[in-house]
Amino acid sequence: MTTSRHPSVREFPIADSGAGPYGITIGPDHAIWVTLVHAGGIVRMTSDGEVRRYPLDESASGPSVITPGGDGALWFTRYRDHRIGRITTDGQVSSYPTPTPDAGPYGITAGPDGALWFTESNSDRIGRIGVAGGPQVEAGAEVKEFPLSQVEGFPSAITAGPDGALWFTLNQANAIGRLGLDGEVRVHPLPTAGAGPVGITAGSDGAVWFVEIAAGQLGRITPDGRITEIPLPDRAARPHAIAAGPDGSYWFTEWGANRVGRLDPDGTIREYDLPTPGSEPHGITVGPDGVVWVALETGAVARVEP
């Protein structure tokens, strides 16, 4: 594996340095949507850097991960006030409490059944919000929770897998979980002790990919539970989030190294330095054009073109 640090990287300021851009995704309107975890807001940014900010009803809500829903809106977790949020592309915000108090919802993804599925980091549960056949709408709220067997497992990121199940990381239990739509849960321990899995994404190869923040590795798990781990050149890079590219590559943030990394289909790892020192890259998303967008703790969004 080799490294290369000569990409085209541009940073767009979207908030002050204390706002904490964190989760990031591309919406159904083709804009970039970002959560402000410290400031309690959602930002919509166009590809040329035009920014519009939508404050939430509580600044201490802690909006974290954001994802498009099948209803044409964006859905996000509110980690600090234990709610699931929804924002339309014109900025209309609503939210729904988790049945379990102090659940700490964190990761969220659109499921194969049209509902939104999320992790409850504090309560060791996976949640589902929706109605039969589609996402939740203003009328007809329904939230279900599926308990996990891991105590203090800290379920973190979640994705819809290629096999039609939900896959999630268990950060403190050092494992990858699989939840079928029938409620069956399987847990796959990682080979490396204390690896600390966080980000996870469905792959184009029929597997699921994830990052190990404490071990400085990428991971791959097949539907039958076979796990492969790939060390990064810098084992102290602290990879945090991961996203699949349209060309079979995988992009990930290196929180501890101030870089964005890319795993090519041939196994080559390339690392891109971010221009601003101490950026603390968190969330990452890849557009259908292959352009990568990264949320930076410094109050900006980075655009990376390989």
C-alpha positions in Angstrom: 0.0 0.0 0.0 1.2 3.5 -0.8 0.2 7.0 0.1 -0.2 10.1 -1.9 -1.0 13.6 -0.6 -1.7 15.8 -3.7 -5.4 16.1 -4.1 -7.5 19.1 -4.9 -8.9 20.3 -1.5 -11.0 23.4 -0.9 -12.5 24.4 2.4 -15.8 26.3 2.8 -16.6 28.1 6.1 -20.1 27.4 7.2 -20.2 28.3 10.9 -18.0 29.7 13.7 -15.3 27.4 15.1 -17.3 26.5 18.1 -20.4 25.3 16.2 -19.0 21.8 15.6 -19.9 20.6 12.1 -20.3 16.8 12.5 -22.6 14.8 10.4 -22.8 15.3 6.6 -24.8 14.0 3.7 -26.0 14.9 0.3 -29.8 15.6 0.2 -32.4 14.8 -2.3 -32.0 18.4 -3.5 -28.4 17.7 -4.3 -27.2 20.1 -1.6 -24.8 19.2 1.2 -26.5 19.0 4.6 -24.4 19.3 7.8 -25.2 19.1 11.5 -23.8 21.5 14.0 -23.4 19.4 17.1 -22.4 22.2 19.5 -24.6 25.0 18.1 -27.8 23.0 17.7 -28.4 23.7 14.0 -28.5 22.3 10.5 -26.7 23.8 7.6 -27.6 23.5 3.9 -24.7 24.3 1.6 -24.7 24.3 -2.2 -21.7 22.9 -4.2 -20.4 26.4 -4.8 -20.5 27.3 -1.1 -23.7 29.1 -0.6 -24.8 28.5 3.0 -28.2 28.6 4.8 -28.5 27.8 8.4 -31.5 26.4 10.2 -31.5 26.7 14.0 -33.2 23.9 16.1 -35.7 24.5 18.9 -33.0 23.7 21.5 -29.4 24.7 21.1 -28.4 21.8 23.4 -30.0 19.2 21.2 -26.7 17.8 19.9 -27.6 17.0 16.3 -25.2 14.3 15.2 -25.6 12.0 12.2 -27.8 13.0 9.2 -29.2 11.0 6.3 -31.8 11.3 3.5 -35.1 9.6 4.0 -37.3 8.1 1.4 -39.9 10.8 2.0 -37.7 13.6 0.4 -36.6 15.0 3.8 -33.5 14.7 5.9 -33.4 12.8 9.1 -31.0 13.2 12.0 -30.3 12.2 15.5 -30.3 14.6 18.5 -27.9 12.9 20.8 -28.2 15.3 23.8 -32.0 15.7 24.0 -32.8 12.1 22.9 -34.9 12.8 19.9 -35.0 12.0 16.2 -35.2 15.1 14.0 -36.6 15.6 10.5 -36.0 18.6 8.3 -37.5 19.3 4.9 -35.5 20.7 2.1 -37.1 24.1 2.7 -36.1 24.1 6.3 -39.3 22.8 8.2 -38.1 21.0 11.3 -39.9 18.4 13.5 -38.7 15.9 16.1 -39.8 12.8 17.9 -38.7 11.5 21.3 -37.2 8.1 21.8 -39.4 5.8 24.0 -36.5 5.1 26.2 -35.4 8.1 28.2 -31.7 9.2 27.9 -31.3 6.8 24.9 -28.5 8.8 23.2 -29.5 8.3 19.6 -26.4 8.6 17.4 -26.2 6.8 14.0 -29.1 6.8 11.6 -29.8 5.3 8.1 -32.7 4.7 5.7 -33.6 1.0 5.9 -34.6 -1.4 3.2 -38.2 -1.2 4.5 -38.4 2.5 3.9 -38.2 3.4 7.6 -35.4 5.2 9.4 -33.2 3.0 11.7 -31.0 4.5 14.4 -28.7 3.5 17.2 -29.3 4.3 20.9 -25.8 4.5 22.3 -26.8 4.9 25.9 -29.5 2.2 26.1 -28.0 -0.6 24.0 -30.9 -0.6 21.6 -31.6 -0.1 17.9 -34.6 2.1 17.0 -36.9 2.2 14.1 -39.0 5.2 13.2 -41.6 4.9 10.4 -45.0 3.6 9.4 -45.7 0.5 7.4 -44.2 0.8 3.9 -42.4 4.1 4.4 -40.8 6.8 6.5 -42.6 8.5 9.3 -44.8 11.5 8.4 -46.2 14.2 10.6 -49.3 12.1 11.3 -48.8 8.4 12.2 -45.7 8.5 14.4 -44.4 5.1 15.5 -41.1 4.3 17.1 -40.0 0.8 17.9 -36.9 -0.3 19.8 -34.9 -3.6 19.6 -32.8 -4.4 22.7 -29.3 -5.7 22.3 -27.7 -8.3 24.5 -24.5 -6.3 24.9 -24.5 -4.2 28.1 -22.7 -0.9 27.5 -21.9 -2.0 24.0 -22.3 1.6 22.8 -24.0 1.0 19.4 -22.7 3.8 17.2 -22.9 4.1 13.4 -25.5 2.1 11.4 -26.0 1.3 7.7 -28.4 -0.7 5.5 -26.4 -3.7 4.3 -26.4 -5.3 0.8 -28.1 -8.3 2.3 -31.2 -6.4 3.4 -30.3 -6.2 7.1 -29.1 -3.4 9.3 -25.4 -3.4 10.3 -24.0 -1.4 13.1 -20.8 -0.9 15.1 -20.6 -1.7 18.8 -17.8 0.6 19.8 -17.3 -0.5 23.4 -18.2 -4.2 22.8 -15.5 -4.2 20.0 -17.9 -5.9 17.6 -20.1 -5.5 14.5 -23.8 -6.2 14.9 -26.4 -7.3 12.4 -30.1 -6.8 12.9 -32.6 -8.5 10.5 -36.0 -6.9 9.8 -37.4 -9.8 11.8 -35.6 -8.6 14.9 -32.9 -11.2 15.0 -29.6 -9.9 16.2 -26.2 -11.4 15.5 -22.9 -10.1 16.9 -19.5 -10.6 15.4 -16.5 -9.8 17.6 -13.5 -8.2 16.0 -10.1 -10.0 15.8 -8.2 -7.0 17.2 -8.8 -6.3 20.8 -9.9 -2.8 21.7 -10.2 -1.7 18.1 -13.2 0.6 18.8 -15.3 0.4 15.6 -17.2 3.7 14.7 -18.2 4.5 11.1 -19.7 1.9 8.9 -21.0 1.8 5.3 -22.4 -0.7 2.8 -20.0 -1.8 0.1 -20.5 -2.3 -3.6 -18.8 -5.7 -3.2 -21.6 -7.3 -1.2 -19.8 -6.7 2.1 -20.0 -4.0 4.8 -17.0 -1.8 5.6 -16.1 0.0 8.8 -13.3 1.8 10.6 -11.5 1.0 13.8 -10.6 4.3 15.5 -8.4 2.9 18.3 -6.6 0.4 16.1 -5.9 2.5 13.1 -7.5 0.0 10.7 -10.2 -0.5 8.2 -12.5 -3.5 8.4 -14.6 -5.5 6.0 -17.3 -8.0 7.0 -19.2 -10.4 4.7 -22.9 -11.3 5.3 -21.8 -14.6 6.9 -19.5 -12.8 9.4 -16.0 -13.2 7.9 -13.9 -10.2 8.9 -10.8 -8.8 7.3 -8.8 -5.9 8.8 -6.5 -3.6 6.8 -3.9 -1.5 8.8 -3.5 2.1 7.8 0.0 3.5 7.2 -0.4 5.7 10.3 -1.8 3.5 13.1 -2.4 6.6 15.1 -4.6 8.2 12.4 -7.9 7.5 14.4 -10.2 6.9 11.4 -13.7 8.0 12.4 -16.3 7.9 9.5 -16.3 6.0 6.2 -18.3 6.3 2.9 -18.4 4.3 -0.3 -17.5 6.0 -3.6 -19.2 5.3 -6.9 -16.0 3.7 -8.3 -15.6 1.0 -5.7 -13.4 3.0 -3.5 -13.9 3.8 0.2 -13.2 7.2 1.8 -12.6 7.8 5.4 -11.7 10.6 7.8 -8.5 10.5 9.9 -9.4 12.5 12.9 -6.0 12.1 14.6 -3.9 12.8 11.5 -5.8 15.7 9.9 -6.3 13.8 6.7 -8.9 12.2 4.5 -8.0 8.7 3.3 -9.1 6.6 0.3 -8.9 2.9 -0.2 -8.7 2.1 -3.9 -10.3 -1.1 -5.3 -6.8 -2.5 -5.9 -6.0 -2.1 -2.2 -3.9 1.1 -2.5 -4.4 3.6 0.4 -4.1 7.3 -0.5 -4.1 10.0 2.1 -5.0 13.7 1.6 -3.8 16.3 4.0 -6.3 19.0 5.0 -5.2 22.6 4.5 -6.1 23.8 8.0 -4.1 22.3 11.0 -6.3 20.7 13.7 -9.4 20.4 11.5 -10.6 17.2 13.2 -12.5 15.8 10.3 -15.7 14.0 11.4 -18.5 13.0 8.9 -17.8 12.2 5.3 -20.0 11.7 2.2 -19.4 11.0 -1.5 -21.5 12.4 -4.3 -22.4 10.4 -7.4 -19.8 12.5 -9.2 -17.1 11.1 -6.9 -16.6 14.5 -5.1 -16.0 14.0 -1.4 -17.4 16.3 1.3 -16.1 16.3 4.9 -17.4 18.1 8.0 -14.6 19.8 10.0 -14.6 20.7 13.7 -13.0 24.1 12.7 -16.4 25.3 11.3 -15.9 24.4 7.7 -16.7 21.8 5.1 -13.9 20.4 2.9 -14.4 19.5 -0.8 -12.0 16.8 -1.9 -11.5 15.9 -5.6 -9.2 13.0 -6.3 
